[in-house]
Amino acid sequence: MIQLAKPQIGRLERGAVNRVLKSLNLAQGPEVKCFESEFSELVDGRECVAVNSGTSALHLCLLSLGLGVGDEVIVPSFTFAASANVIRLVGATPVFVDINPKTYCADVTSIESAITPKTKAIIVVHLYGLMADMNSIMEVAKRFNLLVIEDSAQAHLADIEGKTAGSFGDAAAFSFYPTKNMTTSEGGMAVFRNLQESRICRLLRNQGMEKRYQNEIIGFNLRMTEIEAAIGRVQLRKLESLTSKRIENAEFLSKQLESPDTPVTPIGYRHVFHQYTVRIRSNRDDFMGSLRDAGIGCDVYYPTPVHKLKPFDIVSPLEQTDLASDQVLSLPVHPGLTKRELKKVAAEFNRIVCRKKK
């Protein structure tokens, strides 16, 4: 089976883990501090706070920015549930918006039409490795005095005209889950424009204290371990080459696949292809089953819009979101693919397309 995703872990990562194990310094320490500093270089030198997951990073972004009960936060429904879960977890209300059918990211017109006097923030999800229209979204946010949080869990090194994901809004969250474009095994990074908010985040991740036993606020235990940070530091050094390989693989598939619905990369954008997503406009489940029978890993991200999930269960006319959930299918694009495997993905895809036409 050609895997849909495959963490790129090798000798250097294992060496980093062994180095930390030998040090016996396993909890948050110098490796985490170095990882934060090195990651900051990817986000225009912003303040970075390493935590135990991407969800924790997003959760702490909202808390650090002061969002809570009585606030409305705009978020696309075509995303992973965590993007909306954290809104509820801080006591705020998610307001779901539709997507641009070409980019799968939040539609600017839908965002603007969802703004009310209670709206305090927009969570922008950079989906599949492609950034949302941040220039337009930041203009809307400025006009209505709204905070902007970038959910950059799938967008490491994605950019618009050289300005990277995580360096546009007031805060951002990255994930280092094993399937992401870089990994720490588990982990996340909260990114802030302002030093004051990053300090609140540091307090929140560690029981409300920066200095031992000097608790300043009520906090959590959401720390990143030294082992995770050591893996992350190695992965950072590989990230550009891993990203270039993803883009190369995506370009190959787009040239080979017999489909009018391959991914779009707007002019001036760098799409980093966390997922390579096409549309199957009829009998997607059958198409997916045929691919898997042929040994091609594939999956649907996401089969149910968040606003329709049981914890939310909101009736909302999000036409493009509903259509995408019924049609999207992601194919292998990870940097561990061989040329032979890529050719097989394309050949089997085209064979199924041809068979469906008969």
C-alpha positions as CSV (number, residue, x, y, z in Angstrom):
1,M,0.0,0.0,0.0
2,I,1.3,3.5,-0.9
3,Q,0.7,5.4,2.3
4,L,-1.2,8.7,2.2
5,A,1.1,10.2,4.8
6,K,4.5,9.1,6.1
7,P,6.6,10.9,8.7
8,Q,10.2,11.5,7.5
9,I,12.1,10.3,10.5
10,G,15.8,9.2,10.1
11,R,19.2,8.9,11.7
12,L,19.4,12.6,12.7
13,E,16.1,12.6,14.6
14,R,17.1,9.3,16.4
15,G,20.4,10.9,17.3
16,A,18.7,14.0,18.7
17,V,16.4,11.8,20.8
18,N,19.3,9.8,22.2
19,R,21.2,13.0,23.0
20,V,18.3,14.2,25.2
21,L,17.8,10.8,26.8
22,K,21.5,10.7,27.8
23,S,21.2,14.2,29.3
24,L,18.3,13.0,31.6
25,N,16.8,16.5,31.1
26,L,13.4,15.4,29.6
27,A,10.9,18.1,30.6
28,Q,10.7,21.5,29.1
29,G,14.2,23.0,29.0
30,P,17.0,24.3,26.7
31,E,15.9,22.2,23.7
32,V,12.4,23.8,23.8
33,K,13.9,27.3,24.1
34,C,16.2,26.7,21.1
35,F,13.3,25.2,19.1
36,E,11.2,28.3,19.8
37,S,14.0,30.6,18.7
38,E,14.7,28.7,15.5
39,F,11.0,28.4,14.6
40,S,10.7,32.2,15.0
41,E,12.8,32.6,11.9
42,L,10.0,31.1,9.9
43,V,7.4,33.6,11.1
44,D,9.2,37.0,10.7
45,G,10.9,36.8,14.1
46,R,7.6,36.7,16.0
47,E,7.4,35.3,19.6
48,C,7.0,31.5,19.7
49,V,5.7,29.3,22.5
50,A,6.1,25.6,22.1
51,V,3.3,23.4,23.5
52,N,2.1,19.8,23.4
53,S,-0.2,20.0,20.4
54,G,-1.6,22.2,17.6
55,T,-4.9,22.3,19.3
56,S,-3.3,23.5,22.5
57,A,-1.5,26.2,20.5
58,L,-4.8,27.4,19.0
59,H,-6.6,27.2,22.4
60,L,-3.9,29.3,24.1
61,C,-3.9,31.8,21.3
62,L,-7.6,32.6,22.0
63,L,-7.1,32.7,25.7
64,S,-3.9,34.9,25.4
65,L,-5.8,37.3,23.2
66,G,-8.6,37.6,25.8
67,L,-11.4,35.9,23.9
68,G,-14.2,34.4,26.0
69,V,-17.9,34.4,27.0
70,G,-20.0,36.7,24.9
71,D,-17.6,36.9,22.0
72,E,-18.3,35.6,18.5
73,V,-15.4,34.2,16.5
74,I,-15.7,33.6,12.8
75,V,-14.3,30.3,11.5
76,P,-14.8,28.2,8.3
77,S,-16.8,25.0,8.7
78,F,-14.7,23.2,6.2
79,T,-11.8,22.3,8.5
80,F,-10.9,19.9,11.3
81,A,-13.1,20.2,14.4
82,A,-10.3,21.6,16.6
83,S,-10.5,24.9,14.8
84,A,-14.0,25.4,16.2
85,N,-13.7,23.3,19.4
86,V,-11.2,25.8,20.9
87,I,-13.8,28.6,20.4
88,R,-16.3,26.7,22.5
89,L,-13.6,25.8,25.1
90,V,-12.9,29.5,25.8
91,G,-16.7,30.1,26.1
92,A,-17.1,32.0,22.9
93,T,-19.5,31.3,20.0
94,P,-18.3,30.0,16.7
95,V,-19.9,31.6,13.6
96,F,-19.3,29.4,10.6
97,V,-18.6,30.8,7.1
98,D,-18.3,29.3,3.6
99,I,-15.2,28.6,1.5
100,N,-13.8,29.7,-1.8
101,P,-14.4,26.5,-3.9
102,K,-11.0,26.9,-5.7
103,T,-8.8,27.3,-2.6
104,Y,-11.0,25.6,0.1
105,C,-10.1,28.5,2.4
106,A,-12.6,30.9,4.0
107,D,-14.4,33.1,1.5
108,V,-13.8,36.8,2.2
109,T,-17.4,37.8,1.3
110,S,-18.8,35.2,3.6
111,I,-16.6,36.4,6.4
112,E,-17.7,40.0,6.0
113,S,-21.3,39.1,5.9
114,A,-21.0,37.1,9.1
115,I,-19.7,40.1,11.2
116,T,-22.0,41.4,14.0
117,P,-21.5,43.7,16.9
118,K,-20.4,40.7,19.0
119,T,-17.7,39.6,16.5
120,K,-14.3,39.9,18.1
121,A,-12.0,37.6,16.0
122,I,-11.6,35.6,12.8
123,I,-9.8,32.2,12.8
124,V,-8.4,31.8,9.4
125,V,-7.6,28.2,8.4
126,H,-4.8,27.7,5.8
127,L,-6.1,24.4,4.5
128,Y,-4.2,21.7,2.7
129,G,-1.0,23.8,2.7
130,L,-2.5,26.8,0.9
131,M,-3.0,30.2,2.6
132,A,-6.3,32.0,2.6
133,D,-6.6,35.4,1.0
134,M,-4.8,37.1,3.9
135,N,-4.4,40.5,2.4
136,S,-8.2,40.9,1.9
137,I,-9.0,39.3,5.3
138,M,-6.6,41.6,7.1
139,E,-8.2,44.6,5.4
140,V,-11.6,43.4,6.6
141,A,-10.3,42.8,10.1
142,K,-8.7,46.3,10.3
143,R,-11.9,47.9,9.1
144,F,-14.0,46.2,11.8
145,N,-11.3,46.2,14.5
146,L,-11.2,42.4,14.7
147,L,-8.4,40.1,15.9
148,V,-7.0,37.5,13.4
149,I,-5.7,34.1,14.4
150,E,-4.1,32.0,11.7
151,D,-4.7,28.2,12.0
152,S,-1.5,27.3,10.3
153,A,-1.5,23.6,11.3
154,Q,-1.1,22.5,7.7
155,A,0.9,25.4,6.3
156,H,4.5,25.4,7.4
157,L,6.5,27.6,5.0
158,A,3.4,28.5,2.9
159,D,3.5,32.1,1.8
160,I,2.0,35.0,-0.1
161,E,4.6,37.0,-2.0
162,G,7.2,35.8,0.5
163,K,5.3,36.6,3.6
164,T,4.8,33.3,5.5
165,A,1.9,31.7,7.2
166,G,1.8,32.8,10.8
167,S,3.2,36.3,10.2
168,F,0.0,38.1,9.1
169,G,-2.4,38.0,12.0
170,D,-2.3,38.8,15.8
171,A,-1.5,35.2,16.6
172,A,-1.1,31.8,14.9
173,A,-1.0,28.1,15.7
174,F,1.1,25.4,14.1
175,S,0.8,21.6,14.5
176,F,3.6,19.0,14.6
177,Y,1.5,15.9,14.5
178,P,3.2,13.0,12.7
179,T,1.3,13.5,9.4
180,K,2.1,17.3,9.2
181,N,4.8,18.8,6.9
182,M,7.2,18.6,9.9
183,T,6.8,16.7,13.1
184,T,7.9,16.5,16.7
185,S,5.9,13.3,17.1
186,E,3.2,15.4,18.9
187,G,3.4,19.1,19.6
188,G,2.4,22.6,18.5
189,M,3.6,26.2,18.4
190,A,1.7,29.3,19.3
191,V,3.0,32.5,17.6
192,F,2.3,36.1,18.7
193,R,2.7,39.5,17.3
194,N,3.1,41.0,20.8
195,L,5.4,40.2,23.6
196,Q,2.7,40.7,26.3
197,E,0.4,38.1,24.8
198,S,3.2,35.6,24.3
199,R,4.0,35.9,28.0
200,I,0.4,35.2,29.0
201,C,0.7,32.1,26.8
202,R,3.9,31.0,28.5
203,L,2.1,31.3,31.9
204,L,-0.9,29.4,30.7
205,R,1.1,26.4,29.3
206,N,2.9,25.9,32.7
207,Q,0.4,26.1,35.6
208,G,0.4,29.9,35.5
209,M,4.1,30.4,36.3
210,E,7.3,31.3,34.6
211,K,9.4,30.9,37.7
212,R,9.0,27.8,39.8
213,Y,6.3,28.1,42.5
214,Q,5.6,31.7,41.6
215,N,2.1,31.2,40.1
216,E,0.7,34.4,38.6
217,I,-2.5,33.1,37.0
218,I,-4.5,29.9,36.7
219,G,-2.9,27.7,34.0
220,F,-2.6,24.3,32.4
221,N,0.2,21.8,31.9
222,L,0.6,22.0,28.1
223,R,4.3,21.9,27.9
224,M,6.4,20.4,25.0
225,T,9.0,17.9,26.1
226,E,12.7,18.1,25.4
227,I,12.6,15.0,23.2
228,E,9.8,16.5,21.0
229,A,11.7,19.8,20.7
230,A,15.0,18.0,19.7
231,I,13.1,16.2,16.9
232,G,11.6,19.4,15.8
233,R,14.9,21.2,15.6
234,V,16.2,18.5,13.2
235,Q,12.9,18.6,11.2
236,L,13.3,22.4,10.9
237,R,16.6,22.0,9.2
238,K,15.0,19.6,6.7
239,L,11.8,21.5,6.2
240,E,12.7,23.4,3.1
241,S,13.9,20.3,1.2
242,L,10.8,18.3,2.4
243,T,8.6,21.1,1.3
244,S,10.3,21.4,-2.1
245,K,9.7,17.6,-2.6
246,R,6.0,17.9,-1.8
247,I,5.7,20.7,-4.4
248,E,7.6,18.7,-6.9
249,N,5.3,15.6,-6.3
250,A,2.2,17.8,-6.6
251,E,3.4,19.3,-9.9
252,F,3.9,15.8,-11.2
253,L,0.5,14.6,-10.2
254,S,-1.2,17.7,-11.7
255,K,0.5,17.1,-15.0
256,Q,-0.4,13.4,-15.1
257,L,-3.9,13.2,-13.6
258,E,-6.9,13.1,-16.0
259,S,-8.9,15.5,-13.9
260,P,-10.2,19.1,-14.3
261,D,-10.2,19.5,-10.5
262,T,-6.5,19.3,-9.4
263,P,-5.3,21.8,-6.8
264,V,-5.1,25.5,-7.6
265,T,-2.2,27.7,-6.6
266,P,-3.0,31.4,-7.0
267,I,-0.3,33.7,-8.5
268,G,2.1,34.8,-5.8
269,Y,1.2,32.0,-3.4
270,R,3.4,29.1,-2.3
271,H,1.2,26.0,-1.8
272,V,3.1,23.5,0.4
273,F,0.7,20.6,-0.2
274,H,0.0,19.1,3.2
275,Q,-2.6,17.4,1.2
276,Y,-3.0,16.9,-2.5
277,T,-6.8,17.2,-2.9
278,V,-8.9,16.6,-6.0
279,R,-12.7,16.5,-6.5
280,I,-14.6,13.4,-7.4
281,R,-17.9,14.6,-8.7
282,S,-19.8,11.3,-8.7
283,N,-19.5,8.1,-6.7
284,R,-16.6,9.2,-4.6
285,D,-16.8,6.3,-2.1
286,D,-16.7,3.8,-5.0
287,F,-13.7,5.7,-6.5
288,M,-11.9,5.8,-3.2
289,G,-12.5,2.0,-2.7
290,S,-11.1,1.3,-6.1
291,L,-8.0,3.3,-5.4
292,R,-7.5,1.5,-2.1
293,D,-8.0,-1.9,-3.8
294,A,-5.2,-0.9,-6.1
295,G,-2.9,-0.2,-3.2
296,I,-3.2,3.6,-3.2
297,G,-3.8,5.3,0.2
298,C,-6.4,8.0,0.1
299,D,-8.9,9.7,2.4
300,V,-11.5,12.5,2.7
301,Y,-10.6,15.7,4.5
302,Y,-13.3,16.4,5.7
303,P,-16.4,14.3,5.2
304,T,-18.7,16.3,7.6
305,P,-18.6,20.1,7.9
306,V,-18.0,21.1,11.5
307,H,-21.2,23.0,11.8
308,K,-23.1,19.7,11.2
309,L,-21.1,17.7,13.8
310,K,-23.1,16.7,16.9
311,P,-21.4,19.1,19.3
312,F,-22.4,22.1,17.1
313,D,-25.4,20.9,15.0
314,I,-26.1,24.3,13.4
315,V,-28.3,24.8,10.4
316,S,-26.4,27.1,8.0
317,P,-26.6,27.5,4.2
318,L,-22.9,26.9,3.4
319,E,-23.3,25.7,-0.1
320,Q,-19.6,25.4,-1.1
321,T,-18.7,23.8,2.1
322,D,-21.3,21.1,1.7
323,L,-20.3,20.5,-1.9
324,A,-16.6,20.1,-1.0
325,S,-17.4,17.7,1.8
326,D,-19.2,15.5,-0.7
327,Q,-16.5,15.6,-3.4
328,V,-13.0,16.1,-2.1
329,L,-10.4,13.2,-2.0
330,S,-6.8,13.5,-1.0
331,L,-4.0,11.5,-2.7
332,P,-0.4,10.7,-1.5
333,V,1.9,13.6,-2.0
334,H,4.4,13.2,0.9
335,P,8.1,13.6,0.3
336,G,8.8,9.9,0.9
337,L,7.2,8.9,-2.3
338,T,9.4,7.4,-5.0
339,K,8.9,8.3,-8.7
340,R,7.6,4.8,-9.3
341,E,5.0,5.2,-6.6
342,L,3.9,8.6,-8.0
343,K,3.5,7.0,-11.4
344,K,1.4,4.3,-9.9
345,V,-0.8,6.8,-8.2
346,A,-1.4,8.7,-11.4
347,A,-1.8,5.5,-13.5
348,E,-4.4,3.9,-11.2
349,F,-6.3,7.2,-10.8
350,N,-6.5,7.6,-14.6
351,R,-7.4,3.9,-15.0
352,I,-10.4,4.4,-12.7
353,V,-11.4,7.6,-14.4
354,C,-11.3,5.8,-17.8
355,R,-13.4,3.0,-16.5
356,K,-16.0,5.3,-15.0
357,K,-16.4,7.0,-18.4
358,K,-17.4,3.7,-20.1
